């Protein structure tokens, strides 16, 4: 079975339009960035298209490249206090002279507007449970795909490849909450292929082109490929899993592109709508 993010994203966007029709306000997402980094501009363009598709308002706030610390936090403070803004994301990387402020910047976002799941409040809820803040979008997208395709994690052995704070670690916590037994692999893990061969479910999020080969996988395993790597030789995006080798072995696998990544932007929009709904209570 191919786990298609497109199908799940389309269903979620349709649901969002219905929920937005019941709101007295237009949900608004603010995007704060410093400078004109090309990759940030490309991401912003994609977010803009996604917002337009469901009728959600986008408010880009772009500061000059030479902005000071005071200017950066003043802009964020204004967005935090603006009741017409329901969600805030901050673009990284910051310019070199501000890069040391990144963690402090994330922590300064109002938790009720932290739609990217970056604040300590959101992290605490991801690890401990509860409704505060939001879960990181990519990790939550993995869970939504499992739900949509009725893949039960209870009692399953799961391996998460990668320990980043935005994908690997939160994905592991969300799997534990679904009663999976989870192993997190990283650069210091010994014999990663042997660990993977014991897994009923593999989430690959390491950023290494086609690292996971077919002989790493247990027959019948479910594989969610979070990787997005540009294969210059082939001129296309590829995942962290060698799809051609893995597909015949897996019971279900998400492709790249068209899998987890497609759903992530729709989950971000859902977080903004949810924040707007909470603000009306």
N, C-alpha and C positions, 0 to 999 in steps of 0.2 A: 504494500500500500504506500502511495506517495502522500506524505503529509503536506498539503498545500496551504501555505499562508494566505494565498490570494482568496481562497474560498472563505476562510475564517474572517479575514479583514473585511470582505464585502458584507458578510452577515453583521459584523460589529458596526460598520458604518451605517447600515440601514437601521440598526437599533438606536444609534446615536441621534439620527435625524428625528426619530419618534420622541426620544427623551428631550431633545432640545425644543421641540414644538410645545412642550408643556412648561417650559421655563419662561418667567417674565423678563429675563435678561438674555443677551447674547453672550454665551461663554467666550472669554477672551484669553488668548495665550500671548504673553510677552516673551520676547527673545532678546536677551541682553548679550551684546558682544562688543569687543574692543578691537578696532582696526578692521581691515578688509581681507582677512585671511581667505584664500580661495576655497579651501575645503569647507570653511564655515559658511561661506556664501552659497556653496552648492547644497549644503544641508538645509540652509534657510529656505532655499528655493523649493526643495522637496517638501518641507513643512508647510510652506505657503500653499502649494497645490493640494496637500492633504486637507488643510483647513478649508479651502475654498470648496472642496468636494462635499463637505458636510455642512457648510454654512457657519463655521466657527470663525471668529474674528482673530486676526493676527496683528500684534503690535510690535514691530521690530524697533529696538533701541540700539543704535550703533554709536559708540563713543570713539573719539579720535585715538589713533595708535599711541600717541604720547600722553594719554590720560594718566592722571595721578591716582594714588590710592583713594584719596578723598573723593575724587570725581566718580570712581567706580562704585564705592559704597553708598554715595549719595544717590546715584541712579538706582541702585538696588533698593535702597530705603524708600524711595518714591514709589516704586512698583509694589513693594510690600504694603504700603499704606493706601494705595489706590484701590478702592472697592470695586471698580469696574474691571480690574484685572483679576482673573481667577487662577491662572497658572503662570509660572515663571520658569524658564530654562536659561541657563547661562552657557554661552559657547566657550569651548576651550579648543586649543591651548590659548592662554592669555599671552600677550606680549612678554618678552623675557623679563622686563623690569617689574612685571606684576605677577609672574608665575608662582612666586613663593606664597601668594595670597589665595591660591586656588581653593584649598581646603576650607579656609576661613570664609571665602565667598560662598561656597556651597552651604556651609553651616549657617550662614546669615539669611538664607532664603526663608521666608515665612513658611512654617511646616504645612499649613493648610493650602499653600500654593506650590508646594514642592512636587510638581507632577513628574519629575524625573527620578524621584526617590533618592535624593542625595544627602539630605539633612540627617543629623543624628536621630531625630525623632522618627523619620522613615526607616532608618537602619534598625533602630530598636524594635519597631513593629515587625520588620521583616524577620528578625531573629527570635523575637519573643511572642509574636502574634498580636492581634488587635487591629483596630481600624484607623489608628493615627497615621497621618502622612500617606505615602504611596509606595508601592514596591517598584524597584527599577524596571523600566519598560521591557527590556529584552528578556530578563528573567521571568517576568510575568507572562510575556508572550509565549514562552516555552510551556508554561502551565496551561495557558488557554488552548494551545494546540493539543495537548494531552486530553484536556476536557472535551474539546470538540470531537475528537476521534475516539472518545470513550476508552482511553488507555488508562487503566487502573494501576496506580503505583503501589498499592498496599502489598507489603511483603516482598516487593521486588528489590533486587540488588541494582543500584544505580551508580554509575561512575560519571563524575563531572570533571572534564579536562579543562583546567584553568581555575585560578583562585582570585580573579579580580574582584574588586568591591562592587562593581556594577553588574557583573554577570555570574561568574563562577560561585562566589560565596553566597549571594542571595539565592541563586538557583538551587544550591545544596540545601539551604534552609527551607525553601518552599517545598522541596521534595521530601524532606524529613517531616514537614507538617502533613504530608500526604501519606505518611507511614511507609516510605521507602527506606531501605538501609543504604546509606550514601557513603561513597569514598570519593574524596577530592584529590585528583592528581595534579602535580605541578613539576617544575623543572628539576626538583630534587627527588622526585619519586623514582624508585628503582623498578625497572622492568615494567613500564607502563603497558605494553601490549599484553602481558600476562594478567595484569589487573583488569584490563578492558574485557578480556575473554571470559571473565566471570560475571559480566554485567548483563542484566536483562534490559537495561536502559542506559544509553550513553548520551550525554550532552557535551558536545565538543565546542570549546570556546577558548582556543589558545592563540588564534591568529597565525597559524602555520599552514601554508598551502598543502592540502591533501596529506597531512601528517598521518591521519588514521587510515590504515590500509584494511583490505578485506579480511586478512588473516588475523587482525586484532579483535575481530568481532565474534561473539557467540551466535551460532545459528538461531534465527528467530528474534534477535535483539531489536529493540526500537532505538533509532538514532535521530537525534535532533542536532543539526549542524548549524551552529551560530556563526561560523567563520565567514568573512567576506574578504577574500584575497584576490588581487588583480594578477592574473596570469598573463604576463606581457607577451610570452611566446604564442599563446593561443588567442590572445586579445579578448579575454572574457573574465568574468568573475567566477571564482571557484571557492569551495568551502574548505574547512579543515579536514573533511573526510573525502577520500577518493570514492566518488559516487559510483563510478562504473564497477569498482570492485565490491563495494558494500551492498549495493541494491540487491544482487541475487541472494545475499546471505540474510539480510534483515527481513523482519516481518513488516516493518514500517520505517520510512526514512524521509526526512525533509530535504528538499533540494536547495541548491544555491545557484542562481537566485530563485526566488519564488517560495521560500519557506519562512523561517523565523523573521528574517529582516523585513519582509513585506508587511507582517503583522505589527511590528514594533511601532510604526508611526500611527497606526489606528489605535493602539493601546495608549499612546501618549494623548491622543485626542479624547479618548474615553476618560482619562484622568482629569483633563480640563473640564469636561462636562460634569464629572462627579464632584469636582471642586465647586463648580457653580451651583450644583444641587445642594451641596452641604451649606453653602453660603446663604441659601434661602431659608434654612431652618432656624 
